[in-house]
């Protein structure tokens, strides 16, 4: 049971049904043995034989009880582990119920990290470590009244990337640990968005509020300072860049020629809101894609559950439902997949998301058709197994009656 759940192939209902079936079968066997013992005791006068059979039945019953206890103990441990892992999602959901300005981004990121290491104490540990690092940073800065934003940013970058030796993990970019704040703090390495989070938390504590800039393929941050159009590239040692520098970087990323023009919409400089839900959606999307690529569909489904609590708009929520349906389909949980995918298709028609996207629609419809076939087959299989089980039970009862009559 535990192995089946860890593979991500069984949901709670399946585990519970299998556990009940396992312990229930043992109860049936025990009852049949008790009945057989009573019949033998009533039809024989051999007390020695009866005594031996009674002792054998008692030993078998004790063995069955021991096996049953082991199964139930293992099931209890399994549910305890699941509850512990779900705790992170529960805390995350509670955090997402707050107004944007009240959401604690560091705590929310740590609740996400609990999907890998479900220890709630690590949340407080991470926040405490950020406080301590910021306190050390504060000692290196001049008094608040003598600080200039640009010099402060440079000081933060030196402290974080030279003194503390944080760095971008280009070699293992798609390691899920890079998306978990506690492990980024412990290993001093991460991806643009998690390194940016550490930088933002340090800067906030020394009086420089920062906001995220959701650039394509590369997350950056900027200070909320009037007339200061500069960005911080935390994946490249906290380098300070102007928009023109970022445009050149993105042009190279997309392998565009020198003559090709790439212009970034500068309107984000006028928006000073933090947008925690958009930040966390990007963090979770990274994790979800990593787990998809590694065929860890159970883990991807966990991230889908997290993402359902922080979708910044209806369209993101809609496509997150699609991703959940695909996870369930790939895990061969066809009934659940059918419900999610058909719901997605129905809502997508209303929202008009299929325009120019016929290929994607055809793929989803193909999954739905396959899921319907599998659900139908499973239904037939259960019916046949039920009929055969009932037939076997009747045959056993018939054999018992014949044996009793013969005796």
ZIMORA-V487182 format. One record per pair of residues at least 4 apart in sequence whose C-alpha atoms are under 7 Angstrom apart, sorted by the first residue. I is the first residue (numbers start at 1). J is the second residue. Records with the same first field share a line. If there is no record, write none. Layout:
# ZIMORA-V487182
I=J ; J
This chain:
# ZIMORA-V487182
1=5 ; 15
2=6 ; 78
3=7
4=8 ; 9 ; 10
5=9 ; 10 ; 11
8=297 ; 298
9=331
10=14 ; 15
11=15
12=16
13=17
14=18
15=19
16=20
17=21
18=22
19=23
20=24
21=25
22=26
23=27 ; 68
24=28
25=29
26=30 ; 64
27=31
28=32
29=33
30=34 ; 61
31=35
32=36
33=37
34=38
35=39
36=40
37=41
38=42
39=43
40=44
41=50
43=407
46=50
47=51
48=52
49=53
50=54
51=55
52=56
53=57
54=58
55=59
56=60
57=61
58=62
59=63
60=64
61=65
62=66
63=67
64=68
65=69
66=70
67=71
68=72
69=73
70=74
71=75
72=76
73=77
74=78
75=79
76=80
77=81
78=82
79=83
80=84
81=85
82=86
83=87
84=118
85=114 ; 115 ; 118
86=90
87=91
88=92 ; 111 ; 112 ; 114 ; 115 ; 118
89=93 ; 111 ; 306
90=94
91=95 ; 111
92=96 ; 108 ; 111
93=97 ; 309
95=103 ; 108
96=103 ; 309 ; 310
98=102 ; 103
99=103
100=275 ; 276
104=108
105=109 ; 276
106=110 ; 127
107=111 ; 123
108=112
109=113 ; 181
110=114 ; 123 ; 180 ; 181 ; 182
113=117 ; 180 ; 181
114=118 ; 119
121=125
122=126
123=127
124=128
125=129
126=130 ; 182
127=131
128=132
129=133
130=134 ; 202
131=135
132=136
133=137
134=138 ; 202 ; 205 ; 206
135=139
137=141 ; 159
138=206
142=146 ; 147
143=147
147=152
148=152
149=153
150=154
151=155
152=156
153=157
154=158
155=159
156=160
157=161 ; 237 ; 238
158=162 ; 163
159=163 ; 164
160=164 ; 165 ; 166
161=165 ; 166 ; 167 ; 237 ; 238
165=188
166=188 ; 189
167=188 ; 189 ; 190 ; 235 ; 237
168=189 ; 190 ; 191 ; 235 ; 236
169=173 ; 189 ; 190 ; 191
173=191
174=290
176=287 ; 290
177=183
178=184 ; 189 ; 190 ; 191
179=190 ; 191 ; 194 ; 283 ; 287
180=184
181=185 ; 194
182=186
183=187
184=188 ; 189 ; 190
190=194 ; 195
191=195 ; 235
192=196 ; 218 ; 219 ; 220 ; 234 ; 235
193=197 ; 219 ; 283
194=198
195=199 ; 234 ; 235
196=200 ; 220 ; 221 ; 234
197=201
198=202
199=203
200=204 ; 210
201=205
202=206
203=207 ; 208 ; 209
204=208 ; 209 ; 210
208=223
209=223 ; 224
210=221 ; 222 ; 223 ; 224
211=221 ; 222 ; 223 ; 224 ; 272 ; 273 ; 274
212=220 ; 221 ; 222 ; 274
213=219 ; 220 ; 221
214=219 ; 220
215=219
220=231 ; 232 ; 233 ; 234
221=231 ; 232
222=230 ; 231 ; 232
224=272
229=242 ; 269
230=240 ; 241 ; 242 ; 243
231=240 ; 241 ; 242
232=238 ; 239 ; 240 ; 241
233=238 ; 239 ; 240
234=238 ; 239
241=245 ; 246
242=246
243=247
244=248
245=249
246=250
247=251 ; 262 ; 263 ; 264
248=252
249=253
250=254
251=255 ; 256 ; 262
252=256
256=260
275=279
276=280
277=281 ; 310 ; 311 ; 312
278=282 ; 312
279=283
280=284
281=285 ; 307 ; 310 ; 311
282=286
283=287
284=288 ; 303 ; 307
285=289
286=290
287=291
288=292 ; 300 ; 303
289=293
290=294
291=295 ; 296 ; 297 ; 299 ; 300
292=296 ; 297 ; 300
296=300
297=301 ; 327 ; 331
298=302
299=303
300=304 ; 327
301=305 ; 324 ; 327
302=306
303=307
304=308 ; 320 ; 324
307=311
308=317 ; 320
311=316 ; 317
312=316
313=317
314=318
315=319
316=320
317=321
318=322 ; 344
319=323
320=324
321=325 ; 340 ; 344
322=326 ; 340 ; 341 ; 344
323=327
324=328
325=329 ; 337 ; 340 ; 341
326=330 ; 337
327=331
328=332 ; 333 ; 334 ; 336 ; 337
329=333 ; 334 ; 337
333=337
334=338 ; 371 ; 374 ; 375
335=339 ; 375
336=340
337=341
338=342 ; 368 ; 371 ; 372
339=343
340=344
341=345 ; 368
342=346 ; 368
343=347
344=348
345=349
346=350
347=351
348=352 ; 353 ; 354
349=353 ; 354
354=358 ; 361
357=361
358=362
359=363
360=364
361=365
362=366
363=367
364=368
365=369
366=370
367=371
368=372
369=373
370=374
371=375
372=376
373=377
374=378
375=379
376=380
377=381
378=382
379=383
380=384
381=385
382=386
383=387
384=388
385=389
386=390
387=391
388=392
389=393
390=394
391=395
392=396
393=397
394=398
395=399
396=400
397=401
398=402
399=403
400=404
401=405
402=406
403=407
